[in-house]
Amino acid sequence: MRLDGKIAVITGGGSGFGAGIAESFVAEGAKVVLGDVNLQAAQVVADRLDGLAVKGDVSKADDMAALVDAAMAAHGRIDIFINNAGTTHLPQPMEDVEEDEFDHVLMVNTKSVYLSARHVVPVMKRQESGVILNIASTAGVSPRAGLSWYNASKGWMITATKSMAVELAPHGIRVNALNPVAGETPMLKRFLGEDTPEMRAKFLATIPIGRFSTPQDLASAALFLCSDEASMITGIGMEIDGGRCICRCV
């Protein structure tokens, strides 16, 4: 088993990419702790996987501390931490995004990475080992018009990943990012603005492979990057995008 005995904490673990990653990790021998603002959804997944569900808002320091504390109380260590929880604003001109919505996007997508580092990096430094995986987006590599502030938040996450990797490598901690294209998750409707056959066809035309990403796509890549097979890999942003970022399509 590729993650036998590993303890993995996954934010946004109650649905979508987070739930898919959790399922794959448990199948490979890991124990999972799932943080989610929707405790009921996280509990359903946790019950199925013999894991632990913790309610919390990743943009709040006390909630992030509670998530890390719960994992340590249950297992005594954290081998893998995945910053998966995220949000977006609806596609619209940048000047029309309300300030409170801008703040929410930045708090969930960027401050959460800072808060998790504040609490989990000391744990991993004591262990002299650990893996942090940030779920960013192709939006941080190849931005879409109408999603400027979401794009910027994911670009920040990619840069943070590289900086964290450089600083933490001497402590035995690896840090990488995954950059998925829009996927079959509850957030798809918000990315598209409206989930109609026409909007789907328009977006799919920008993906050479011709389909959206799936939780299993992300889970397979996450499993590799968080396993010992990737022991020499740190600071990368891996596109899971069917070729979108190298395509000239818009």
Backbone hydrogen bonds in HBPLUS format (Angstrom, degrees):
<---DONOR---> <-ACCEPTOR-->    atom                        ^
c    i                          cat <-CA-CA->   ^        H-A-AA   ^      H-
h    n   atom  resd res      DA  || num        DHA   H-A  angle D-A-AA Bond
n    s   type  num  typ     dist DA aas  dist angle  dist       angle   num
A0003-LEU N   A0028-GLU O   2.89 MM  25  5.31 150.0  1.98 147.5 149.5     1
A0006-LYS N   A0003-LEU O   3.00 MM   3  5.42 170.4  2.01 135.4 136.4     2
A0005-GLY N   A0029-GLY O   3.06 MM  24  5.92 149.4  2.16 135.1 129.8     3
A0031-LYS N   A0006-LYS O   2.85 MM  25  6.25 160.1  1.89 166.4 173.1     4
A0079-ASP N   A0007-ILE O   2.92 MM  72  5.18 142.5  2.07 135.1 147.1     5
A0080-ILE N   A0007-ILE O   3.01 MM  73  6.27 151.1  2.10 157.8 156.2     6
A0008-ALA N   A0031-LYS O   2.89 MM  23  6.19 170.7  1.89 169.7 172.8     7
A0033-VAL N   A0008-ALA O   2.85 MM  25  6.24 149.7  1.94 155.7 161.2     8
A0009-VAL N   A0080-ILE O   2.85 MM  71  6.20 161.9  1.89 152.8 155.6     9
A0082-ILE N   A0009-VAL O   2.79 MM  73  6.15 163.0  1.82 163.7 169.7    10
A0010-ILE N   A0033-VAL O   2.90 MM  23  6.28 161.2  1.93 164.3 169.4    11
A0035-GLY N   A0010-ILE O   2.95 MM  25  6.11 161.5  1.98 141.5 147.7    12
A0011-THR N   A0082-ILE O   3.07 MM  71  6.33 173.6  2.08 174.8 172.8    13
A0012-GLY N   A0035-GLY O   2.70 MM  23  5.83 122.2  2.03 138.6 156.3    14
A0013-GLY N   A0035-GLY O   3.17 MM  22  5.86 157.4  2.22 145.5 148.7    15
A0019-ALA N   A0015-SER O   3.21 MM   4  4.83 163.2  2.24 110.4 113.5    16
A0020-GLY N   A0016-GLY O   3.09 MM   4  6.34 161.3  2.12 154.1 159.9    17
A0021-ILE N   A0017-PHE O   2.87 MM   4  6.10 159.0  1.92 156.0 161.1    18
A0022-ALA N   A0018-GLY O   2.99 MM   4  6.19 161.3  2.03 146.7 152.1    19
A0023-GLU N   A0019-ALA O   3.01 MM   4  6.23 160.7  2.04 150.4 154.7    20
A0024-SER N   A0020-GLY O   3.19 MM   4  6.42 162.2  2.22 147.5 151.5    21
A0025-PHE N   A0021-ILE O   2.91 MM   4  6.11 159.3  1.96 155.4 161.6    22
A0026-VAL N   A0022-ALA O   3.00 MM   4  6.19 166.2  2.02 155.2 158.0    23
A0027-ALA N   A0023-GLU O   3.10 MM   4  6.27 155.0  2.17 142.8 149.9    24
A0028-GLU N   A0024-SER O   3.20 MM   4  6.44 127.0  2.49 135.3 148.0    25
A0028-GLU N   A0025-PHE O   3.00 MM   3  5.13 138.2  2.18  98.7 111.1    26
A0030-ALA N   A0025-PHE O   3.03 MM   5  5.39 166.0  2.05 139.8 135.4    27
A0029-GLY N   A0026-VAL O   2.99 MM   3  5.08 161.5  2.02 113.0 112.4    28
A0052-LEU N   A0032-VAL O   3.11 MM  20  6.53 156.9  2.16 147.5 154.7    29
A0034-LEU N   A0052-LEU O   2.71 MM  18  6.08 164.5  1.73 170.0 172.7    30
A0054-VAL N   A0034-LEU O   2.84 MM  20  6.07 157.3  1.89 160.4 158.6    31
A0036-ASP N   A0054-VAL O   3.10 MM  18  6.54 150.9  2.19 160.6 166.8    32
A0056-GLY N   A0036-ASP O   3.04 MM  20  5.56 150.4  2.13 115.8 120.6    33
A0042-ALA N   A0038-ASN O   3.13 MM   4  6.44 165.9  2.15 155.3 159.5    34
A0043-GLN N   A0039-LEU O   2.78 MM   4  5.91 152.7  1.85 152.6 160.4    35
A0044-VAL N   A0040-GLN O   3.14 MM   4  6.39 151.9  2.22 145.5 151.5    36
A0045-VAL N   A0041-ALA O   3.33 MM   4  6.67 161.7  2.36 149.2 152.6    37
A0046-ALA N   A0042-ALA O   2.82 MM   4  6.01 166.2  1.83 152.8 157.6    38
A0047-ASP N   A0043-GLN O   2.80 MM   4  5.85 161.4  1.83 150.4 154.6    39
A0048-ARG N   A0044-VAL O   3.24 MM   4  6.41 152.6  2.32 139.0 145.8    40
A0049-LEU N   A0045-VAL O   3.08 MM   4  6.32 137.5  2.27 144.4 156.4    41
A0049-LEU N   A0046-ALA O   3.10 MM   3  5.09 128.2  2.38  94.5 108.3    42
A0050-ASP N   A0046-ALA O   2.86 MM   4  5.70 104.4  2.44 145.6 161.7    43
A0051-GLY N   A0046-ALA O   2.78 MM   5  4.39 170.4  1.79 134.7 136.9    44
A0060-LYS N   A0057-ASP O   3.00 MM   3  5.64 165.7  2.02 126.3 128.3    45
A0064-MET N   A0060-LYS O   3.04 MM   4  6.36 158.9  2.09 157.3 163.6    46
A0065-ALA N   A0061-ALA O   2.94 MM   4  6.15 161.9  1.98 153.2 158.5    47
A0066-ALA N   A0062-ASP O   2.95 MM   4  6.12 151.4  2.03 140.5 148.5    48
A0067-LEU N   A0063-ASP O   2.99 MM   4  6.25 148.0  2.10 144.2 152.1    49
A0068-VAL N   A0064-MET O   3.12 MM   4  6.42 167.1  2.13 154.7 156.5    50
A0069-ASP N   A0065-ALA O   2.86 MM   4  6.02 161.3  1.90 150.1 156.3    51
A0070-ALA N   A0066-ALA O   2.86 MM   4  5.95 151.8  1.93 142.2 149.5    52
A0071-ALA N   A0067-LEU O   3.11 MM   4  6.37 157.4  2.16 147.7 153.2    53
A0072-MET N   A0068-VAL O   2.98 MM   4  6.24 159.0  2.02 150.9 156.8    54
A0073-ALA N   A0069-ASP O   2.82 MM   4  5.99 155.6  1.88 148.1 155.2    55
A0074-ALA N   A0070-ALA O   3.03 MM   4  6.14 151.1  2.11 142.6 149.8    56
A0075-HIS N   A0071-ALA O   2.90 MM   4  5.94 152.9  1.97 147.1 154.5    57
A0076-GLY N   A0072-MET O   2.73 MM   4  4.35 139.7  1.89 114.4 126.0    58
A0131-VAL N   A0079-ASP O   2.88 MM  52  6.25 142.0  2.03 144.7 156.9    59
A0081-PHE N   A0131-VAL O   2.89 MM  50  6.39 153.8  1.96 157.8 166.5    60
A0133-LEU N   A0081-PHE O   2.93 MM  52  6.33 160.4  1.96 154.7 159.9    61
A0083-ASN N   A0133-LEU O   2.90 MM  50  6.25 144.2  2.03 149.4 160.8    62
A0135-ILE N   A0083-ASN O   2.96 MM  52  6.02 174.1  1.96 149.3 148.7    63
A0092-GLN N   A0146-GLY O   2.87 MM  54  4.51 158.1  1.91 124.1 125.9    64
A0096-ASP N   A0093-PRO O   2.91 MM   3  5.48 159.1  1.95 120.2 127.2    65
A0097-VAL N   A0094-MET O   3.46 MM   3  5.76 163.6  2.48 106.9 111.3    66
A0101-GLU N   A0098-GLU O   3.06 MM   3  5.34 123.7  2.39 102.7 117.0    67
A0102-PHE N   A0098-GLU O   2.95 MM   4  6.28 159.4  1.99 156.9 163.4    68
A0103-ASP N   A0099-GLU O   2.89 MM   4  6.10 165.2  1.91 152.2 156.0    69
A0104-HIS N   A0100-ASP O   3.04 MM   4  6.19 151.2  2.13 135.6 143.2    70
A0105-VAL N   A0101-GLU O   3.03 MM   4  6.30 162.9  2.06 153.2 156.4    71
A0106-LEU N   A0102-PHE O   3.05 MM   4  6.33 167.3  2.07 157.2 160.2    72
A0107-MET N   A0103-ASP O   2.85 MM   4  5.98 156.5  1.91 149.9 157.0    73
A0108-VAL N   A0104-HIS O   3.01 MM   4  6.12 169.9  2.02 154.2 156.3    74
A0109-ASN N   A0105-VAL O   2.94 MM   4  5.88 162.9  1.97 148.7 154.4    75
A0110-THR N   A0106-LEU O   2.90 MM   4  5.33 148.7  2.00 133.4 140.7    76
A0111-LYS N   A0106-LEU O   3.15 MM   5  6.61 160.5  2.19 150.1 156.2    77
A0113-VAL N   A0110-THR O   2.98 MM   3  5.46 132.4  2.21 110.8 122.3    78
A0114-TYR N   A0110-THR O   3.39 MM   4  6.85 157.2  2.45 150.8 156.5    79
A0115-LEU N   A0111-LYS O   2.81 MM   4  6.11 165.1  1.84 158.9 163.0    80
A0116-SER N   A0112-SER O   2.87 MM   4  5.98 160.0  1.91 144.9 150.6    81
A0117-ALA N   A0113-VAL O   3.01 MM   4  6.15 157.1  2.06 142.9 149.4    82
A0118-ARG N   A0114-TYR O   2.98 MM   4  6.27 153.9  2.05 148.6 155.8    83
A0119-HIS N   A0115-LEU O   3.30 MM   4  6.59 143.1  2.44 143.4 151.5    84
A0119-HIS N   A0116-SER O   3.14 MM   3  5.33 128.8  2.41  98.6 111.3    85
A0120-VAL N   A0116-SER O   2.71 MM   4  5.75 166.6  1.73 165.0 169.1    86
A0121-VAL N   A0117-ALA O   3.13 MM   4  5.09 150.0  2.23 122.3 131.0    87
A0124-MET N   A0120-VAL O   3.02 MM   4  6.35 163.0  2.05 157.3 161.5    88
A0125-LYS N   A0121-VAL O   2.80 MM   4  5.98 154.0  1.86 156.9 164.5    89
A0126-ARG N   A0122-PRO O   3.10 MM   4  6.27 155.0  2.16 141.8 147.5    90
A0127-GLN N   A0123-VAL O   3.11 MM   4  6.43 148.2  2.22 142.1 151.3    91
A0128-GLU N   A0124-MET O   2.80 MM   4  5.83 126.2  2.09 137.4 152.5    92
A0129-SER N   A0124-MET O   3.19 MM   5  5.50 151.1  2.28 149.0 153.0    93
A0174-ARG N   A0130-GLY O   2.99 MM  44  6.44 155.4  2.05 155.4 154.4    94
A0132-ILE N   A0174-ARG O   2.85 MM  42  6.27 160.5  1.89 157.3 163.8    95
A0176-ASN N   A0132-ILE O   3.05 MM  44  6.56 154.9  2.11 159.3 165.5    96
A0134-ASN N   A0176-ASN O   2.89 MM  42  6.31 164.2  1.91 152.4 155.6    97
A0178-LEU N   A0134-ASN O   2.96 MM  44  6.44 149.7  2.05 153.9 160.9    98
A0136-ALA N   A0178-LEU O   2.74 MM  42  5.68 137.0  1.92 153.0 167.4    99
A0140-GLY N   A0137-SER O   3.08 MM   3  5.65 159.0  2.13 113.0 118.2   100
A0138-THR N   A0180-PRO O   3.15 MM  42  5.67 159.6  2.20 129.1 125.8   101
A0141-VAL N   A0138-THR O   2.87 MM   3  5.06 156.5  1.92 109.0 117.0   102
A0142-SER N   A0138-THR O   2.70 MM   4  5.78 175.6  1.71 178.7 177.1   103
A0147-LEU N   A0144-ARG O   3.31 MM   3  5.92 155.7  2.37 136.5 136.9   104
A0151-ASN N   A0147-LEU O   2.77 MM   4  5.91 169.7  1.78 168.1 171.8   105
A0152-ALA N   A0148-SER O   2.93 MM   4  6.14 158.1  1.98 144.3 150.2   106
A0153-SER N   A0149-TRP O   3.07 MM   4  6.21 150.1  2.17 135.8 143.3   107
A0154-LYS N   A0150-TYR O   3.10 MM   4  6.42 152.5  2.18 153.8 160.5   108
A0155-GLY N   A0151-ASN O   2.89 MM   4  6.18 150.0  1.98 150.5 160.1   109
A0156-TRP N   A0152-ALA O   2.91 MM   4  6.13 153.4  1.98 146.1 152.9   110
A0157-MET N   A0153-SER O   3.13 MM   4  6.38 150.5  2.22 134.6 142.1   111
A0158-ILE N   A0154-LYS O   3.07 MM   4  6.34 151.5  2.15 143.7 150.2   112
A0159-THR N   A0155-GLY O   3.07 MM   4  6.38 161.9  2.11 151.1 155.3   113
A0160-ALA N   A0156-TRP O   2.80 MM   4  6.02 161.9  1.84 155.5 161.4   114
A0161-THR N   A0157-MET O   2.92 MM   4  6.08 150.5  2.01 142.2 149.9   115
A0162-LYS N   A0158-ILE O   3.25 MM   4  6.61 155.9  2.31 146.0 150.5   116
A0163-SER N   A0159-THR O   3.05 MM   4  6.35 164.8  2.07 155.2 159.2   117
A0164-MET N   A0160-ALA O   2.79 MM   4  5.92 166.2  1.81 157.1 161.1   118
A0165-ALA N   A0161-THR O   2.93 MM   4  6.05 155.5  1.99 145.6 152.6   119
A0166-VAL N   A0162-LYS O   3.15 MM   4  6.42 157.8  2.21 148.6 152.7   120
A0167-GLU N   A0163-SER O   3.12 MM   4  6.35 166.3  2.14 152.1 155.6   121
A0168-LEU N   A0164-MET O   2.86 MM   4  5.88 155.6  1.92 154.1 160.4   122
A0169-ALA N   A0165-ALA O   3.07 MM   4  5.78 136.9  2.26 142.0 148.6   123
A0171-HIS N   A0168-LEU O   2.89 MM   3  5.35 149.8  1.98 116.2 126.0   124
A0173-ILE N   A0168-LEU O   3.35 MM   5  5.38 162.3  2.39 138.2 134.9   125
A0172-GLY N   A0169-ALA O   2.98 MM   3  5.28 164.1  2.01 120.5 121.1   126
A0235-GLY N   A0175-VAL O   2.68 MM  60  5.65 163.6  1.70 154.6 160.5   127
A0177-ALA N   A0236-ILE O   2.83 MM  59  6.14 149.3  1.92 157.1 165.0   128
A0238-MET N   A0177-ALA O   2.94 MM  61  6.29 161.1  1.98 150.0 144.9   129
A0179-ASN N   A0238-MET O   2.73 MM  59  5.69 167.5  1.75 149.2 145.9   130
A0240-ILE N   A0179-ASN O   2.96 MM  61  5.77 166.5  1.98 123.4 125.9   131
A0181-VAL N   A0240-ILE O   3.04 MM  59  6.28 150.0  2.13 143.0 135.7   132
A0213-SER N   A0182-ALA O   3.18 MM  31  6.21 161.1  2.22 137.7 138.1   133
A0185-THR N   A0183-GLY O   2.83 MM   2  5.50 130.1  2.09 108.1  92.5   134
A0184-GLU N   A0213-SER O   2.94 MM  29  6.37 151.4  2.02 162.7 162.9   135
A0188-LEU N   A0185-THR O   3.08 MM   3  5.67 170.2  2.09 123.2 126.4   136
A0190-ARG N   A0187-MET O   3.06 MM   3  5.45 122.4  2.40 107.9 121.6   137
A0191-PHE N   A0187-MET O   3.19 MM   4  6.54 153.7  2.26 154.2 162.1   138
A0192-LEU N   A0188-LEU O   3.01 MM   4  6.28 161.8  2.05 158.3 162.9   139
A0193-GLY N   A0189-LYS O   2.88 MM   4  5.82 133.9  2.09 140.2 152.6   140
A0200-ARG N   A0196-THR O   2.92 MM   4  6.15 164.1  1.94 160.9 165.7   141
A0201-ALA N   A0197-PRO O   2.95 MM   4  6.06 161.9  1.99 144.2 149.3   142
A0202-LYS N   A0198-GLU O   3.01 MM   4  6.21 156.0  2.07 145.4 151.8   143
A0203-PHE N   A0199-MET O   3.07 MM   4  6.28 160.5  2.11 148.3 152.6   144
A0204-LEU N   A0200-ARG O   2.81 MM   4  5.97 167.4  1.82 158.2 162.5   145
A0205-ALA N   A0201-ALA O   3.10 MM   4  6.16 137.0  2.29 139.1 148.5   146
A0206-THR N   A0203-PHE O   2.90 MM   3  5.53 162.4  1.93 118.4 124.4   147
A0207-ILE N   A0204-LEU O   3.05 MM   3  5.28 166.7  2.06 112.4 116.2   148
A0210-GLY N   A0207-ILE O   2.76 MM   3  5.15 137.2  1.94 114.3 127.9   149
A0209-ILE N   A0242-GLY O   3.10 MM  33  4.86 147.9  2.21 139.0 144.2   150
A0217-ASP N   A0214-THR O   3.01 MM   3  5.19 123.1  2.35 102.2 116.4   151
A0218-LEU N   A0214-THR O   3.26 MM   4  6.70 159.7  2.31 156.2 160.2   152
A0219-ALA N   A0215-PRO O   2.84 MM   4  6.02 156.4  1.90 146.8 154.6   153
A0220-SER N   A0216-GLN O   2.93 MM   4  6.05 158.1  1.98 149.2 152.9   154
A0221-ALA N   A0217-ASP O   3.34 MM   4  6.60 162.0  2.37 145.0 149.0   155
A0222-ALA N   A0218-LEU O   2.83 MM   4  5.99 162.8  1.86 155.7 161.4   156
A0223-LEU N   A0219-ALA O   2.85 MM   4  5.91 155.9  1.90 146.6 153.1   157
A0224-PHE N   A0220-SER O   3.26 MM   4  6.49 156.3  2.32 140.6 145.7   158
A0225-LEU N   A0221-ALA O   3.02 MM   4  6.31 174.2  2.02 157.7 158.2   159
A0226-CYS N   A0222-ALA O   2.91 MM   4  5.93 145.5  2.03 149.2 157.5   160
A0227-SER N   A0224-PHE O   3.15 MM   3  5.27 157.6  2.21 106.0 112.9   161
A0230-ALA N   A0227-SER O   3.16 MM   3  5.91 163.4  2.19 117.6 121.7   162
A0231-SER N   A0228-ASP O   3.16 MM   3  4.96 145.5  2.29 116.7 111.5   163
A0233-ILE N   A0230-ALA O   2.93 MM   3  5.23 165.3  1.95 121.4 123.1   164
A0244-ARG N   A0241-ASP O   3.12 MM   3  5.48 163.5  2.15 114.3 119.3   165
A0246-ILE N   A0243-GLY O   3.22 MM   3  5.64 148.3  2.33 110.4 119.2   166
A0247-CYS N   A0244-ARG O   3.13 MM   3  5.10 158.2  2.18 103.5 110.2   167
